Amino acid sequence: MPGAALFVLGAGAGALAECGPMTLESVPGTREAYFFDHDDSGGPSVGDKRGGHREIRASDGARSGTAYWINTVLAVDAGGAPDALAVELVLALDDGVLFVTQLHDAAVEDYALPEATTVPAEARWSVHGGTGAYAGAAGTVAISFDDAGESSYDLDVTCE
């Protein structure tokens, strides 16, 4: 991850979960987002990053943790909006950590605004590793956002 921020995460000592289908949801009001204007242009440009975090939980209370993300602008359209983004997501849960990535090409006009959601209303991302209960994880996560920007994560994960 050249040029990306590094998050150091530790997993708690919660009960180990089995890999497989699971649903997580954001905890309302916990979302923080930041815009990193690497070239001080005042707006989105190639290489700029948008990162943040929010608390997440299973609706049954079985797991909780924090979702951390970094979106990197790969291309900007003629109107100055990001036209392609690389997204890195870390789901740091009580029983381990999942690593997720996605590329998408949805233009985002308000990318520099921390309160803006910068992904399509629904997207399918790839799980490509994990630690703890999720060691060797692979699979997918479908992430959907409601009108208030709250998210739901539907995971289908297999582990070694």
Residue frames as a rotation matrix with the C-alpha (Angstrom) as fourth column:
MET 1
0.573 0.820 0.000 0.00
0.820 -0.573 0.000 0.00
0.000 0.000 -1.000 0.00
PRO 2
-0.535 -0.840 0.087 2.47
0.839 -0.541 -0.062 2.67
0.099 0.040 0.994 -1.02
GLY 3
-0.832 0.094 0.546 1.51
-0.009 -0.988 0.157 6.12
0.554 0.126 0.823 0.16
ALA 4
0.218 0.973 -0.079 -1.45
0.056 0.068 0.996 4.89
0.974 -0.221 -0.040 2.20
ALA 5
0.023 -0.123 0.992 -1.88
-0.935 -0.354 -0.022 5.52
0.354 -0.927 -0.123 5.89
LEU 6
-0.523 -0.251 -0.814 -1.06
0.000 0.955 -0.295 2.57
0.852 -0.155 -0.500 8.11
PHE 7
0.375 0.662 0.649 -3.51
-0.794 -0.133 0.594 1.46
0.479 -0.738 0.475 10.75
VAL 8
-0.779 -0.557 -0.287 -2.18
-0.280 0.719 -0.636 -0.73
0.561 -0.415 -0.716 13.55
LEU 9
0.193 0.964 0.184 -4.99
-0.805 0.049 0.592 -2.86
0.561 -0.262 0.785 14.86
GLY 10
-0.911 -0.390 0.136 -5.27
-0.395 0.725 -0.564 -5.37
0.121 -0.568 -0.814 17.66
ALA 11
-0.089 0.901 -0.424 -8.00
-0.230 0.396 0.889 -7.91
0.969 0.177 0.172 18.07
GLY 12
-0.060 0.176 0.983 -9.58
-0.984 -0.176 -0.028 -8.37
0.168 -0.968 0.184 21.44
ALA 13
-0.933 -0.353 0.067 -9.97
-0.358 0.898 -0.257 -11.61
0.030 -0.264 -0.964 23.28
GLY 14
-0.048 0.995 0.084 -13.65
-0.957 -0.022 -0.288 -12.15
-0.285 -0.094 0.954 22.43
ALA 15
0.145 0.186 0.972 -15.07
-0.073 0.981 -0.177 -15.57
-0.987 -0.045 0.156 21.71
LEU 16
-0.844 -0.513 -0.160 -13.91
-0.216 0.052 0.975 -16.93
-0.492 0.857 -0.155 18.37
ALA 17
0.269 0.933 -0.237 -16.55
-0.603 -0.028 -0.797 -16.85
-0.751 0.358 0.555 15.65
GLU 18
-0.108 -0.236 0.966 -16.83
0.578 0.776 0.254 -19.25
-0.809 0.586 0.053 12.78
CYS 19
-0.842 -0.154 -0.517 -16.36
-0.321 -0.627 0.710 -17.93
-0.433 0.764 0.479 9.29
GLY 20
-0.515 0.726 0.456 -19.39
0.848 0.511 0.143 -17.94
-0.129 0.460 -0.879 7.06
PRO 21
-0.118 0.551 0.826 -22.24
0.489 -0.692 0.531 -15.58
0.864 0.467 -0.188 6.37
MET 22
-0.276 0.105 -0.956 -22.60
0.909 -0.295 -0.295 -12.68
-0.313 -0.950 -0.014 8.79
THR 23
0.288 0.410 0.865 -24.22
0.606 -0.778 0.167 -9.28
0.742 0.476 -0.473 8.82
LEU 24
-0.469 -0.440 -0.766 -22.77
0.845 -0.475 -0.245 -6.21
-0.256 -0.762 0.595 10.50
GLU 25
0.514 0.633 0.579 -24.28
0.723 -0.683 0.105 -2.74
0.462 0.364 -0.809 10.76
SER 26
-0.517 -0.680 0.520 -22.88
0.290 -0.711 -0.641 0.67
0.805 -0.181 0.565 11.54
VAL 27
-0.190 0.387 -0.902 -23.57
0.957 -0.133 -0.259 2.21
-0.220 -0.912 -0.345 14.93
PRO 28
0.502 0.463 0.730 -25.48
0.691 -0.723 -0.017 5.45
0.520 0.513 -0.683 14.18
GLY 29
0.971 -0.039 0.238 -23.62
-0.125 -0.925 0.359 8.66
0.206 -0.379 -0.902 14.88
THR 30
0.620 -0.778 0.102 -20.12
0.155 0.249 0.956 7.13
-0.769 -0.577 0.275 15.08
ARG 31
0.553 -0.379 0.742 -18.88
0.832 0.215 -0.511 7.92
0.034 0.900 0.434 11.55
GLU 32
0.448 -0.534 -0.717 -15.80
-0.103 -0.827 0.552 10.16
-0.888 -0.173 -0.426 11.22
ALA 33
0.615 -0.263 0.743 -14.32
0.781 0.329 -0.530 11.01
-0.105 0.907 0.408 7.80
TYR 34
0.284 -0.654 -0.701 -11.28
0.017 -0.728 0.686 12.99
-0.959 -0.207 -0.195 6.70
PHE 35
0.963 -0.028 0.268 -10.01
0.267 -0.024 -0.963 14.36
0.033 0.999 -0.016 3.38
PHE 36
0.221 -0.960 -0.172 -6.27
0.347 -0.087 0.934 14.34
-0.911 -0.267 0.314 2.62
ASP 37
0.995 0.098 -0.032 -5.45
0.018 -0.470 -0.882 16.83
-0.101 0.877 -0.470 -0.15
HIS 38
0.490 -0.869 0.069 -1.92
0.716 0.447 0.537 15.63
-0.497 -0.214 0.841 -0.91
ASP 39
-0.332 -0.659 0.676 -1.13
0.925 -0.367 0.096 18.41
0.185 0.657 0.731 -3.42
ASP 40
-0.467 0.205 -0.860 -3.01
0.473 -0.764 -0.439 21.28
-0.747 -0.612 0.260 -1.71
SER 41
-0.889 0.155 0.431 -5.09
0.377 -0.288 0.880 21.84
0.261 0.945 0.198 -4.86
GLY 42
-0.770 0.633 0.073 -8.23
-0.556 -0.611 -0.564 22.53
-0.313 -0.475 0.823 -2.84
GLY 43
0.384 0.908 -0.166 -10.18
-0.894 0.320 -0.314 19.78
-0.232 0.269 0.935 -4.55
PRO 44
0.646 -0.092 0.758 -9.98
-0.004 0.992 0.124 16.15
-0.763 -0.083 0.641 -5.60
SER 45
0.384 -0.568 -0.728 -6.96
-0.914 -0.121 -0.387 15.15
0.131 0.814 -0.565 -7.67
VAL 46
0.638 -0.189 -0.746 -5.20
-0.049 0.957 -0.285 11.88
0.768 0.218 0.602 -8.45
GLY 47
-0.401 -0.817 -0.415 -3.55
0.322 0.298 -0.899 10.58
0.858 -0.494 0.143 -5.28
ASP 48
-0.432 0.330 0.839 -5.85
-0.784 -0.598 -0.169 12.37
0.446 -0.731 0.517 -2.82
LYS 49
-0.734 0.160 -0.660 -7.23
0.350 0.922 -0.167 10.18
0.581 -0.354 -0.733 -0.07
ARG 50
-0.041 0.763 0.645 -10.39
-0.795 -0.416 0.442 10.13
0.606 -0.495 0.623 1.98
GLY 51
-0.649 -0.251 -0.718 -10.33
0.167 0.874 -0.457 8.05
0.742 -0.416 -0.526 5.11
GLY 52
-0.120 0.617 0.778 -12.39
-0.856 -0.461 0.234 7.45
0.503 -0.638 0.583 8.16
HIS 53
-0.926 -0.088 -0.368 -13.81
0.099 0.882 -0.460 5.05
0.365 -0.462 -0.808 10.66
ARG 54
-0.064 0.916 0.397 -17.09
-0.848 -0.260 0.463 4.06
0.527 -0.307 0.793 12.28
GLU 55
-0.648 -0.049 0.760 -18.20
-0.586 0.669 -0.456 1.63
-0.486 -0.741 -0.462 14.94
ILE 56
-0.233 0.568 -0.790 -19.88
-0.702 0.464 0.541 -1.56
0.673 0.680 0.290 13.72
ARG 57
-0.581 0.128 0.803 -21.80
-0.640 0.538 -0.549 -4.36
-0.502 -0.833 -0.231 15.39
ALA 58
-0.868 0.440 -0.230 -23.81
0.214 0.750 0.626 -7.49
0.448 0.494 -0.745 14.68
SER 59
-0.214 0.869 0.447 -27.52
-0.560 -0.484 0.672 -6.96
0.800 -0.107 0.590 15.23
ASP 60
0.657 0.448 -0.606 -27.50
0.163 0.701 0.694 -9.89
0.736 -0.555 0.388 17.69
GLY 61
0.772 -0.388 0.504 -24.60
-0.634 -0.528 0.565 -8.36
0.047 -0.755 -0.654 19.64
ALA 62
0.911 -0.392 0.128 -22.32
0.366 0.912 0.184 -11.32
-0.189 -0.121 0.974 18.84
ARG 63
-0.094 -0.976 0.196 -19.52
0.995 -0.085 0.054 -9.11
-0.036 0.200 0.979 17.47
SER 64
0.939 0.274 -0.207 -18.53
0.256 -0.960 -0.110 -5.52
-0.229 0.050 -0.972 17.49
GLY 65
-0.037 -0.996 0.077 -15.61
0.882 0.004 0.472 -3.46
-0.470 0.085 0.878 16.33
THR 66
0.217 -0.012 -0.976 -14.56
-0.188 -0.982 -0.030 -0.66
-0.958 0.190 -0.215 14.04
ALA 67
0.578 -0.062 0.814 -14.54
0.793 0.280 -0.541 -0.25
-0.195 0.958 0.211 10.26
TYR 68
0.062 -0.640 -0.766 -11.58
-0.029 -0.768 0.640 1.77
-0.998 -0.018 -0.066 8.92
TRP 69
0.590 0.152 0.793 -11.35
0.736 0.302 -0.605 2.88
-0.331 0.941 0.067 5.28
ILE 70
-0.278 -0.619 -0.734 -9.12
-0.088 -0.745 0.661 4.74
-0.957 0.249 0.153 2.85
ASN 71
0.713 0.447 0.540 -10.36
0.551 0.118 -0.826 5.77
-0.433 0.887 -0.162 -0.62
THR 72
-0.330 -0.868 -0.371 -7.65
0.223 -0.453 0.863 6.83
-0.917 0.202 0.343 -3.06
VAL 73
0.654 0.525 -0.544 -8.47
-0.346 -0.432 -0.833 8.87
-0.672 0.733 -0.101 -6.19
LEU 74
-0.095 -0.651 0.753 -7.15
0.535 0.605 0.590 7.06
-0.839 0.459 0.291 -9.28
ALA 75
-0.681 -0.048 0.730 -8.70
0.695 -0.355 0.625 9.34
0.229 0.934 0.275 -11.94
VAL 76
-0.423 0.542 -0.726 -10.60
0.184 -0.734 -0.654 12.64
-0.887 -0.410 0.211 -12.10
ASP 77
0.117 0.547 0.829 -13.27
0.954 0.170 -0.247 13.40
-0.276 0.820 -0.502 -14.74
ALA 78
-0.401 -0.276 0.874 -13.45
0.698 -0.710 0.097 16.55
0.593 0.648 0.477 -16.87
GLY 79
0.469 0.678 0.567 -15.68
0.088 -0.674 0.734 18.21
0.879 -0.294 -0.375 -14.24
GLY 80
-0.284 -0.713 0.641 -13.12
-0.630 -0.366 -0.685 17.68
0.723 -0.598 -0.346 -11.46
ALA 81
0.525 0.513 0.679 -14.95
-0.846 0.402 0.351 14.85
-0.093 -0.758 0.645 -9.66
PRO 82
-0.521 -0.682 0.513 -13.20
-0.614 0.717 0.331 11.58
-0.593 -0.143 -0.792 -8.79
ASP 83
0.219 0.561 -0.798 -13.95
-0.962 0.261 -0.081 9.15
0.163 0.785 0.597 -11.60
ALA 84
0.437 -0.128 -0.890 -12.20
0.036 0.992 -0.125 6.06
0.899 0.023 0.438 -10.22
LEU 85
0.306 -0.266 0.914 -11.42
-0.927 -0.301 0.223 5.15
0.216 -0.916 -0.339 -6.62
ALA 86
-0.246 -0.370 -0.896 -9.44
0.065 0.916 -0.396 2.38
0.967 -0.156 -0.201 -4.94
VAL 87
0.425 0.500 0.754 -10.99
-0.744 -0.282 0.606 1.50
0.516 -0.819 0.252 -1.60
GLU 88
-0.535 -0.549 -0.642 -9.25
0.070 0.729 -0.681 -0.29
0.842 -0.410 -0.352 1.27
LEU 89
0.371 0.741 0.560 -11.43
-0.681 -0.192 0.706 -1.36
0.631 -0.643 0.433 4.18
VAL 90
-0.760 -0.523 -0.385 -10.39
-0.061 0.647 -0.760 -2.98
0.647 -0.554 -0.524 7.47
LEU 91
0.449 0.880 0.155 -13.07
-0.411 0.050 0.910 -4.52
0.793 -0.472 0.384 9.67
ALA 92
-0.703 -0.711 0.020 -11.44
-0.266 0.236 -0.934 -4.79
0.660 -0.662 -0.355 13.12
LEU 93
0.387 0.917 -0.093 -13.78
-0.379 0.250 0.891 -7.03
0.841 -0.310 0.444 15.11
ASP 94
0.542 -0.098 0.834 -13.62
-0.833 0.063 0.549 -8.44
-0.107 -0.993 -0.047 18.64
ASP 95
0.645 -0.183 0.742 -12.50
-0.063 0.955 0.290 -11.82
-0.761 -0.234 0.605 17.33
GLY 96
-0.142 -0.770 0.621 -10.18
0.772 0.306 0.556 -10.81
-0.619 0.559 0.552 14.46
VAL 97
-0.130 -0.032 -0.991 -9.61
-0.368 -0.926 0.079 -8.50
-0.921 0.375 0.109 11.54
LEU 98
0.345 0.267 0.900 -10.84
0.744 0.507 -0.435 -8.72
-0.572 0.820 -0.024 7.92
PHE 99
-0.532 -0.570 -0.626 -9.11
-0.048 -0.718 0.694 -6.98
-0.845 0.399 0.355 4.99
VAL 100
0.314 0.777 0.545 -11.33
0.703 0.195 -0.684 -5.84
-0.638 0.598 -0.485 2.09
THR 101
-0.711 -0.508 -0.486 -10.67
0.040 -0.719 0.694 -3.99
-0.702 0.474 0.531 -1.20
GLN 102
0.330 0.765 0.553 -12.67
0.757 0.137 -0.639 -2.64
-0.565 0.630 -0.534 -4.12
LEU 103
-0.908 -0.405 -0.106 -12.22
0.247 -0.724 0.644 -0.47
-0.338 0.559 0.757 -7.20
HIS 104
0.115 0.959 0.260 -15.14
0.855 0.038 -0.517 1.57
-0.506 0.282 -0.815 -8.43
ASP 105
-0.763 -0.424 0.488 -15.72
0.645 -0.558 0.523 4.17
0.051 0.713 0.699 -11.09
ALA 106
0.373 0.927 0.023 -18.62
0.909 -0.371 0.191 6.18
0.186 -0.051 -0.981 -9.69
ALA 107
-0.412 -0.460 0.787 -17.99
0.327 -0.880 -0.344 9.92
0.851 0.115 0.513 -9.96
VAL 108
0.188 0.392 -0.901 -18.31
0.982 -0.050 0.183 11.62
0.027 -0.919 -0.394 -6.59
GLU 109
0.285 -0.020 0.958 -18.86
0.421 -0.896 -0.144 15.36
0.861 0.444 -0.247 -6.80
ASP 110
0.662 0.049 0.748 -18.58
-0.536 -0.666 0.519 16.09
0.523 -0.744 -0.415 -3.08
TYR 111
0.486 -0.534 -0.692 -15.61
0.425 0.836 -0.347 13.83
0.764 -0.126 0.633 -2.37
ALA 112
-0.521 -0.814 0.256 -13.82
0.212 -0.414 -0.886 16.44
0.827 -0.407 0.388 -0.25
LEU 113
-0.035 0.585 0.810 -16.73
-0.787 -0.515 0.338 16.85
0.615 -0.626 0.479 2.17
PRO 114
-0.888 -0.422 0.182 -16.32
-0.438 0.655 -0.616 14.65
0.141 -0.627 -0.766 5.27
GLU 115
-0.361 0.819 0.447 -20.08
-0.510 0.228 -0.829 14.13
-0.781 -0.527 0.336 5.64
ALA 116
0.211 0.447 -0.869 -20.46
-0.977 0.102 -0.185 12.77
0.006 0.889 0.458 2.09
THR 117
0.432 -0.053 0.900 -20.77
-0.071 0.993 0.093 9.08
-0.899 -0.104 0.425 1.28
THR 118
-0.033 -0.596 -0.803 -18.25
-0.869 -0.379 0.318 8.24
-0.493 0.708 -0.505 -1.43
VAL 119
-0.936 -0.206 0.284 -19.43
-0.059 0.890 0.453 4.86
-0.346 0.408 -0.845 -2.64
PRO 120
-0.592 0.779 -0.209 -22.45
-0.311 0.019 0.950 3.72
0.744 0.627 0.231 -4.64
ALA 121
0.143 0.755 0.640 -25.62
-0.952 -0.073 0.299 2.92
0.272 -0.652 0.708 -2.65
GLU 122
0.784 0.029 0.620 -24.60
-0.281 0.907 0.313 -0.75
-0.553 -0.420 0.719 -2.84
ALA 123
0.270 -0.767 -0.583 -21.31
-0.894 0.025 -0.447 -2.37
0.357 0.642 -0.679 -3.78
ARG 124
0.998 -0.065 -0.002 -19.76
0.062 0.949 0.311 -5.86
-0.018 -0.310 0.951 -3.66
TRP 125
0.408 -0.906 0.115 -16.18
-0.894 -0.422 -0.150 -5.92
0.184 -0.042 -0.982 -2.40
SER 126
0.457 -0.343 -0.821 -13.53
-0.025 0.917 -0.397 -8.65
0.889 0.202 0.411 -2.05
VAL 127
0.825 -0.275 0.494 -12.31
-0.503 0.039 0.863 -10.06
-0.257 -0.961 -0.106 1.25
HIS 128
0.638 -0.648 -0.417 -8.64
-0.177 0.404 -0.898 -10.99
0.750 0.646 0.143 0.87
GLY 129
-0.379 -0.799 -0.467 -7.30
0.266 0.389 -0.882 -11.94
0.886 -0.459 0.065 4.27
GLY 130
0.617 0.581 0.531 -7.69
-0.360 -0.392 0.847 -11.69
0.700 -0.713 -0.033 7.98
THR 131
-0.643 -0.761 0.086 -6.32
-0.382 0.221 -0.897 -12.40
0.664 -0.610 -0.433 11.43
GLY 132
-0.635 0.377 0.674 -7.62
-0.678 0.145 -0.721 -14.17
-0.369 -0.915 0.164 14.53
ALA 133
-0.093 0.716 0.692 -10.88
0.019 0.696 -0.718 -16.00
-0.995 -0.054 -0.078 13.82
TYR 134
0.861 0.459 -0.220 -10.60
-0.153 -0.179 -0.972 -14.80
-0.485 0.870 -0.084 10.21
ALA 135
-0.168 -0.985 -0.032 -7.08
-0.460 0.049 0.887 -16.05
-0.872 0.164 -0.461 9.43
GLY 136
-0.885 -0.280 0.371 -6.82
0.180 0.529 0.829 -16.86
-0.429 0.801 -0.418 5.73
ALA 137
-0.001 0.994 -0.109 -10.21
0.233 -0.106 -0.967 -15.29
-0.973 -0.026 -0.231 5.01
ALA 138
-0.995 -0.092 0.022 -11.56
0.045 -0.248 0.968 -14.99
-0.084 0.964 0.251 1.47
GLY 139
-0.268 0.955 0.127 -14.98
0.910 0.294 -0.291 -14.07
-0.315 0.037 -0.948 0.17
THR 140
-0.492 0.217 0.843 -17.16
0.450 -0.765 0.459 -11.07
0.745 0.606 0.279 -0.48
VAL 141
-0.540 0.446 -0.714 -18.94
0.618 -0.364 -0.696 -8.32
-0.570 -0.818 -0.079 1.39
ALA 142
-0.196 0.580 0.791 -21.96
0.723 -0.459 0.516 -6.46
0.663 0.673 -0.329 0.02
ILE 143
-0.718 -0.097 -0.689 -22.11
0.584 -0.623 -0.521 -3.01
-0.379 -0.776 0.504 1.56
SER 144
-0.052 0.748 0.662 -25.24
0.770 -0.392 0.503 -0.91
0.636 0.536 -0.556 1.35
PHE 145
-0.942 -0.246 -0.230 -25.82
0.333 -0.778 -0.532 2.64
-0.048 -0.578 0.815 2.55
ASP 146
0.087 0.995 -0.048 -29.11
0.984 -0.094 -0.154 4.21
-0.157 -0.034 -0.987 3.58
ASP 147
0.493 0.205 0.846 -30.10
0.538 -0.836 -0.111 7.85
0.684 0.509 -0.522 2.99
ALA 148
0.979 -0.124 0.164 -28.51
-0.205 -0.612 0.763 8.88
0.006 -0.781 -0.625 6.31
GLY 149
0.258 -0.946 -0.197 -25.15
-0.758 -0.072 -0.648 7.34
0.599 0.316 -0.735 5.31
GLU 150
0.115 -0.178 0.977 -25.43
-0.793 0.576 0.198 4.41
-0.598 -0.798 -0.075 7.75
SER 151
-0.244 -0.363 -0.899 -24.10
-0.885 0.462 0.054 1.13
0.396 0.809 -0.434 6.40
SER 152
0.655 0.361 0.664 -24.84
-0.544 0.835 0.083 -2.56
-0.524 -0.416 0.743 6.45
TYR 153
-0.315 -0.849 -0.424 -22.18
-0.949 0.284 0.136 -5.19
0.005 0.446 -0.895 5.69
ASP 154
0.782 0.540 0.310 -23.35
-0.517 0.841 -0.159 -8.60
-0.347 -0.036 0.937 4.43
LEU 155
-0.182 -0.974 -0.136 -20.33
-0.967 0.152 0.205 -10.90
-0.179 0.169 -0.969 4.48
ASP 156
0.971 0.236 -0.028 -19.84
-0.238 0.956 -0.170 -14.34
-0.013 0.172 0.985 2.99
VAL 157
0.208 -0.971 0.117 -16.43
-0.960 -0.226 -0.166 -15.41
0.187 -0.078 -0.979 4.29
THR 158
0.928 -0.112 -0.356 -14.51
0.153 0.984 0.091 -18.66
0.340 -0.139 0.930 4.27
CYS 159
0.491 -0.793 0.361 -11.31
-0.867 -0.405 0.289 -19.18
-0.083 -0.455 -0.887 6.26
GLU 160
-0.165 -0.671 -0.723 -8.40
-0.585 0.657 -0.476 -21.61
0.794 0.345 -0.500 6.15
